[in-house]
Each structure stands twice: as C-alpha cells, then as structure tokens.
C-alpha cells in the first residue's frame, strides 16, 4: 500500500494570524505574540528560519498553544536577570 504524504502547513507569522482568525474570529492572538513565541522556540519545535524569514508549522504551533511547555519560560526568566541560586 502507498502511504499518502502529509504536507505540513508552513506559514509566516502574518499568515498564521489570518488562519487563526478563520478558526476563531474573536482570537486575541496577534502577530507580535506569534513573533515572540518564535523567538522563544529555541528547540525549533514549530518554527525554523529560511533566509531572513521565520516560517511556522501551523499544526505544531496550534499544538504548542494548547500545551505550552515551561522550559522556554524558565530559561527566559533565569537568563533575563542572570539569577543564580543561593547556597
């Protein structure tokens, strides 16, 4: 049997906003929010850079919104002020 290849929906931040607004017209998610999430996507779970643009896998981004990890938030908070634990 032949397997059908599933082509991922790859979009720019602006296109992701448009897709999300189609799914949920009252969404509060903005292009700025998406760009900030892409910057935090250190492990490239849902985005990657192509030339000077960041591209986003729409399905993986929606999955990320439904199940946000705390690892990237923890890294950002710890690195922001370079806080070290007291012994």
N, CA and C atoms as an extended XYZ file, in Angstrom:
261
Properties=species:S:1:pos:R:3:atomname:S:1:resname:S:1:resid:I:1 pbc="F F F"
N         0.820       -1.188        0.000 N   UNK     1
C         0.000        0.000        0.000 CA  UNK     1
C         0.865        1.252        0.000 C   UNK     1
N         0.395        2.228       -0.722 N   UNK     2
C         1.101        3.508       -0.770 CA  UNK     2
C         0.604        4.409        0.342 C   UNK     2
N         1.551        5.008        1.038 N   UNK     3
C         1.187        5.971        2.073 CA  UNK     3
C         1.114        7.347        1.446 C   UNK     3
N         0.089        8.098        1.830 N   UNK     4
C        -0.006        9.472        1.362 CA  UNK     4
C         0.864       10.346        2.241 C   UNK     4
N         1.653       11.168        1.607 N   UNK     5
C         2.483       12.109        2.357 CA  UNK     5
C         1.627       13.281        2.818 C   UNK     5
N         1.783       13.615        4.070 N   UNK     6
C         1.062       14.764        4.611 CA  UNK     6
C         1.978       15.976        4.529 C   UNK     6
N         1.554       16.949        3.790 N   UNK     7
C         2.348       18.167        3.642 CA  UNK     7
C         2.007       19.114        4.795 C   UNK     7
N         3.009       19.532        5.567 N   UNK     8
C         2.732       20.444        6.683 CA  UNK     8
C         2.315       21.820        6.178 C   UNK     8
N         1.464       22.455        6.945 N   UNK     9
C         1.026       23.818        6.607 CA  UNK     9
C         2.063       24.787        7.170 C   UNK     9
N         2.947       25.255        6.303 N   UNK    10
C         4.011       26.180        6.704 CA  UNK    10
C         3.564       27.599        6.360 C   UNK    10
N         3.601       28.472        7.352 N   UNK    11
C         3.109       29.835        7.180 CA  UNK    11
C         4.067       30.844        7.810 C   UNK    11
N         3.930       32.109        7.390 N   UNK    12
C         4.620       33.214        8.056 CA  UNK    12
C         3.758       33.627        9.254 C   UNK    12
N         4.295       34.467       10.117 N   UNK    13
C         3.548       34.917       11.297 CA  UNK    13
C         2.246       35.602       10.882 C   UNK    13
N         2.305       36.424        9.862 N   UNK    14
C         1.114       37.136        9.396 CA  UNK    14
C         0.053       36.152        8.903 C   UNK    14
N         0.490       35.127        8.182 N   UNK    15
C        -0.435       34.121        7.668 CA  UNK    15
C        -1.016       33.264        8.790 C   UNK    15
N        -0.234       33.016        9.841 N   UNK    16
C        -0.742       32.255       10.988 CA  UNK    16
C        -1.889       33.023       11.643 C   UNK    16
N        -1.735       34.327       11.787 N   UNK    17
C        -2.800       35.148       12.378 CA  UNK    17
C        -4.070       35.021       11.544 C   UNK    17
N        -3.937       35.116       10.231 N   UNK    18
C        -5.112       35.008        9.357 CA  UNK    18
C        -5.788       33.642        9.492 C   UNK    18
N        -4.995       32.581        9.553 N   UNK    19
C        -5.543       31.224        9.709 CA  UNK    19
C        -6.262       31.089       11.055 C   UNK    19
N        -5.644       31.618       12.119 N   UNK    20
C        -6.265       31.524       13.441 CA  UNK    20
C        -7.559       32.319       13.505 C   UNK    20
N        -7.596       33.473       12.831 N   UNK    21
C        -8.817       34.281       12.805 CA  UNK    21
C        -9.932       33.574       12.037 C   UNK    21
N        -9.575       32.759       11.045 N   UNK    22
C       -10.586       31.954       10.350 CA  UNK    22
C       -11.169       30.904       11.283 C   UNK    22
N       -10.291       30.285       12.086 N   UNK    23
C       -10.738       29.249       13.026 CA  UNK    23
C       -11.498       29.855       14.204 C   UNK    23
N       -11.047       31.012       14.660 N   UNK    24
C       -11.659       31.684       15.806 CA  UNK    24
C       -11.647       33.190       15.552 C   UNK    24
N       -12.745       33.725       15.009 N   UNK    25
C       -12.776       35.155       14.654 CA  UNK    25
C       -12.494       36.111       15.817 C   UNK    25
N       -12.731       35.671       17.047 N   UNK    26
C       -12.507       36.549       18.201 CA  UNK    26
C       -11.170       36.292       18.886 C   UNK    26
N       -10.254       35.603       18.223 N   UNK    27
C        -8.966       35.307       18.858 CA  UNK    27
C        -8.227       36.589       19.233 C   UNK    27
N        -7.537       36.516       20.351 N   UNK    28
C        -6.763       37.672       20.824 CA  UNK    28
C        -5.296       37.544       20.430 C   UNK    28
N        -4.943       36.482       19.744 N   UNK    29
C        -3.548       36.258       19.356 CA  UNK    29
C        -3.167       37.230       18.241 C   UNK    29
N        -2.032       37.882       18.430 N   UNK    30
C        -1.562       38.882       17.471 CA  UNK    30
C        -0.293       38.398       16.777 C   UNK    30
N         0.059       39.092       15.725 N   UNK    31
C         1.298       38.781       15.009 CA  UNK    31
C         2.506       38.994       15.922 C   UNK    31
N         2.450       40.021       16.763 N   UNK    32
C         3.543       40.288       17.710 CA  UNK    32
C         3.729       39.105       18.660 C   UNK    32
N         2.619       38.577       19.200 N   UNK    33
C         2.683       37.427       20.105 CA  UNK    33
C         3.335       36.235       19.402 C   UNK    33
N         2.943       35.989       18.166 N   UNK    34
C         3.494       34.859       17.411 CA  UNK    34
C         4.991       35.040       17.216 C   UNK    34
N         5.406       36.237       16.858 N   UNK    35
C         6.847       36.502       16.666 CA  UNK    35
C         7.623       36.279       17.969 C   UNK    35
N         7.040       36.665       19.102 N   UNK    36
C         7.706       36.448       20.397 CA  UNK    36
C         7.816       34.955       20.702 C   UNK    36
N         6.777       34.196       20.387 N   UNK    37
C         6.817       32.748       20.605 CA  UNK    37
C         7.873       32.095       19.711 C   UNK    37
N         8.009       32.581       18.489 N   UNK    38
C         9.029       32.041       17.575 CA  UNK    38
C        10.418       32.301       18.145 C   UNK    38
N        10.636       33.482       18.719 N   UNK    39
C        11.936       33.798       19.325 CA  UNK    39
C        12.234       32.879       20.504 C   UNK    39
N        11.182       32.467       21.223 N   UNK    40
C        11.358       31.572       22.379 CA  UNK    40
C        11.475       30.109       21.969 C   UNK    40
N        11.192       29.809       20.726 N   UNK    41
C        11.200       28.421       20.235 CA  UNK    41
C        12.638       27.977       19.978 C   UNK    41
N        13.406       27.874       21.053 N   UNK    42
C        14.832       27.567       20.944 CA  UNK    42
C        15.098       26.179       20.378 C   UNK    42
N        14.212       25.248       20.638 N   UNK    43
C        14.406       23.878       20.173 CA  UNK    43
C        13.800       23.643       18.793 C   UNK    43
N        13.290       24.708       18.190 N   UNK    44
C        12.681       24.652       16.855 CA  UNK    44
C        11.613       23.576       16.772 C   UNK    44
N        10.697       23.605       17.709 N   UNK    45
C         9.605       22.642       17.725 CA  UNK    45
C         8.545       22.970       16.687 C   UNK    45
N         8.307       24.258       16.434 N   UNK    46
C         7.270       24.631       15.479 CA  UNK    46
C         7.704       25.694       14.468 C   UNK    46
N         8.945       26.151       14.534 N   UNK    47
C         9.389       27.183       13.595 CA  UNK    47
C        10.828       26.945       13.164 C   UNK    47
N        11.170       27.548       12.039 N   UNK    48
C        12.541       27.479       11.542 CA  UNK    48
C        12.791       28.696       10.665 C   UNK    48
N        14.057       28.993       10.472 N   UNK    49
C        14.431       30.167        9.682 CA  UNK    49
C        14.781       29.738        8.264 C   UNK    49
N        14.270       30.481        7.304 N   UNK    50
C        14.578       30.261        5.891 CA  UNK    50
C        14.993       31.607        5.313 C   UNK    50
N        16.278       31.778        5.113 N   UNK    51
C        16.777       33.084        4.690 CA  UNK    51
C        16.625       34.058        5.840 C   UNK    51
N        15.911       35.146        5.607 N   UNK    52
C        15.698       36.126        6.671 CA  UNK    52
C        14.328       35.976        7.322 C   UNK    52
N        13.504       35.024        6.838 N   UNK    53
C        12.160       34.827        7.371 CA  UNK    53
C        12.088       33.635        8.301 C   UNK    53
N        11.228       33.775        9.293 N   UNK    54
C        10.893       32.634       10.129 CA  UNK    54
C         9.608       32.029        9.585 C   UNK    54
N         9.609       30.713        9.436 N   UNK    55
C         8.429       30.004        8.975 CA  UNK    55
C         7.907       29.135       10.104 C   UNK    55
N         6.590       28.981       10.131 N   UNK    56
C         5.929       28.317       11.244 CA  UNK    56
C         5.080       27.162       10.736 C   UNK    56
N         5.227       26.010       11.380 N   UNK    57
C         4.378       24.865       11.092 CA  UNK    57
C         3.075       25.113       11.857 C   UNK    57
N         2.002       25.385       11.126 N   UNK    58
C         0.735       25.800       11.734 CA  UNK    58
C         0.196       24.770       12.723 C   UNK    58
N         0.189       23.496       12.341 N   UNK    59
C        -0.349       22.463       13.229 CA  UNK    59
C         0.455       22.364       14.525 C   UNK    59
N         1.781       22.411       14.401 N   UNK    60
C         2.635       22.317       15.597 CA  UNK    60
C         2.495       23.562       16.464 C   UNK    60
N         2.286       24.720       15.835 N   UNK    61
C         2.108       25.948       16.607 CA  UNK    61
C         0.805       25.887       17.402 C   UNK    61
N        -0.261       25.408       16.778 N   UNK    62
C        -1.539       25.276       17.484 CA  UNK    62
C        -1.395       24.278       18.633 C   UNK    62
N        -0.673       23.191       18.385 N   UNK    63
C        -0.407       22.211       19.441 CA  UNK    63
C         0.364       22.872       20.595 C   UNK    63
N         1.330       23.711       20.252 N   UNK    64
C         2.108       24.454       21.256 CA  UNK    64
C         1.194       25.359       22.086 C   UNK    64
N         0.233       26.012       21.434 N   UNK    65
C        -0.688       26.884       22.155 CA  UNK    65
C        -1.556       26.086       23.122 C   UNK    65
N        -1.926       24.883       22.719 N   UNK    66
C        -2.765       24.034       23.570 CA  UNK    66
C        -1.987       23.381       24.703 C   UNK    66
N        -0.690       23.185       24.521 N   UNK    67
C         0.162       22.530       25.523 CA  UNK    67
C         1.468       23.291       25.692 C   UNK    67
N         1.409       24.503       26.222 N   UNK    68
C         2.654       25.272       26.342 CA  UNK    68
C         3.615       24.621       27.332 C   UNK    68
N         4.870       24.522       26.922 N   UNK    69
C         5.891       23.978       27.816 CA  UNK    69
C         6.406       25.064       28.733 C   UNK    69
N         6.968       24.670       29.839 N   UNK    70
C         7.503       25.665       30.767 CA  UNK    70
C         9.004       25.836       30.607 C   UNK    70
N         9.643       24.956       29.838 N   UNK    71
C        11.107       25.015       29.713 CA  UNK    71
C        11.564       26.344       29.131 C   UNK    71
N        10.927       26.798       28.056 N   UNK    72
C        11.384       28.047       27.437 CA  UNK    72
C        11.111       29.239       28.347 C   UNK    72
N        10.006       29.191       29.101 N   UNK    73
C         9.692       30.286       30.017 CA  UNK    73
C        10.719       30.315       31.147 C   UNK    73
N        11.049       29.133       31.700 N   UNK    74
C        12.043       29.065       32.773 CA  UNK    74
C        13.391       29.588       32.307 C   UNK    74
N        13.816       29.193       31.102 N   UNK    75
C        15.105       29.659       30.576 CA  UNK    75
C        15.110       31.169       30.453 C   UNK    75
N        14.015       31.718       29.933 N   UNK    76
C        13.954       33.156       29.729 CA  UNK    76
C        14.007       33.894       31.063 C   UNK    76
N        13.247       33.422       32.044 N   UNK    77
C        13.220       34.086       33.339 CA  UNK    77
C        14.584       34.008       34.027 C   UNK    77
N        15.220       32.864       33.978 N   UNK    78
C        16.521       32.721       34.627 CA  UNK    78
C        17.597       33.538       33.933 C   UNK    78
N        17.555       33.606       32.627 N   UNK    79
C        18.582       34.329       31.880 CA  UNK    79
C        18.351       35.833       31.869 C   UNK    79
N        17.122       36.259       32.079 N   UNK    80
C        16.805       37.680       31.998 CA  UNK    80
C        17.620       38.487       33.003 C   UNK    80
N        17.706       38.003       34.243 N   UNK    81
C        18.434       38.735       35.277 CA  UNK    81
C        19.680       37.989       35.731 C   UNK    81
N        19.955       36.884       35.075 N   UNK    82
C        21.111       36.057       35.419 CA  UNK    82
C        21.109       35.720       36.910 C   UNK    82
N        19.958       35.244       37.374 N   UNK    83
C        19.792       34.897       38.777 CA  UNK    83
C        20.395       33.525       39.045 C   UNK    83
N        21.165       33.447       40.096 N   UNK    84
C        21.787       32.180       40.466 CA  UNK    84
C        21.284       31.784       41.854 C   UNK    84
N        21.100       30.490       42.096 N   UNK    85
C        20.619       30.065       43.411 CA  UNK    85
C        21.633       30.360       44.510 C   UNK    85
N        21.119       30.638       45.690 N   UNK    86
C        21.950       30.907       46.853 CA  UNK    86
C        22.214       29.591       47.564 C   UNK    86
N        23.478       29.319       47.856 N   UNK    87
C        23.829       28.067       48.550 CA  UNK    87
C        23.834       28.243       50.046 C   UNK    87
